[in-house]
């Protein structure tokens, strides 16, 4: 996903650097429209990356920690 995000940022820079108002690589759509679509894709992908980085909920993580400590004969809290 990170690679796709980097590709979107590179694509955005290429579109911004273009001197044309209508881009032939994008079916002659307007530069502004293409930039908006790429920005939307970037936002969606960043949100997806953010959501996928949290595999545990707080209570699940606490239960895992407690179980790990108990299995090793350690007190959870000092």
C-alpha positions in Angstrom: 0.0 0.0 0.0 2.9 2.3 0.7 4.2 1.9 -2.8 0.8 2.7 -4.2 0.7 5.8 -2.1 4.2 6.9 -3.3 3.0 6.3 -6.9 0.0 8.6 -6.3 2.2 11.3 -4.9 4.5 11.0 -7.9 1.6 11.1 -10.2 0.3 14.2 -8.4 3.6 16.0 -8.9 3.7 15.1 -12.6 0.2 16.5 -13.0 1.1 19.7 -11.1 4.2 20.1 -13.2 2.3 19.8 -16.5 1.9 23.1 -18.4 -1.2 21.8 -20.2 -4.7 22.6 -19.0 -6.2 19.4 -20.4 -4.2 16.3 -20.0 -4.1 13.8 -22.9 -2.8 11.0 -20.6 -6.1 11.3 -18.7 -8.5 11.4 -21.7 -8.1 15.2 -22.0 -9.7 15.8 -18.6 -8.9 19.1 -17.0 -5.9 19.4 -14.8 -7.9 20.5 -11.8 -10.3 17.5 -12.1 -7.4 15.1 -12.3 -5.7 16.7 -9.2 -8.9 16.4 -7.2 -9.3 12.7 -8.1 -5.7 12.0 -7.2 -6.1 13.8 -3.9 -9.2 11.8 -3.1 -7.4 8.6 -3.9 -4.5 9.7 -1.6 -6.9 10.5 1.2 -8.7 7.1 0.9 -5.4 5.2 0.8 -4.0 7.1 3.8 -7.1 6.3 5.8 -6.9 2.6 4.8 -3.3 2.5 5.9 -4.2 4.2 9.1 -7.0 1.8 9.8 -5.0 -1.3 9.0 -2.2 -0.3 11.3 -4.4 -0.9 14.4 -5.0 -4.6 14.5 -6.0 -4.7 18.2 -8.6 -2.8 20.2 -7.4 -1.4 23.5 -9.2 -4.1 25.6 -7.8 -6.9 23.4 -4.3 -5.5 23.6 -4.6 -5.3 27.4 -5.8 -8.9 27.6 -2.8 -10.0 25.4 -0.4 -8.2 27.7 -2.0 -9.6 30.9 -1.9 -13.2 29.4 1.7 -12.8 28.4 2.7 -11.6 31.9 0.8 -14.4 33.6 2.3 -17.0 31.3 5.8 -15.8 32.3 5.0 -15.6 36.0 5.2 -11.9 36.1 2.9 -9.4 37.7 1.1 -7.2 35.2 1.5 -4.1 37.3 4.6 -3.2 39.4 
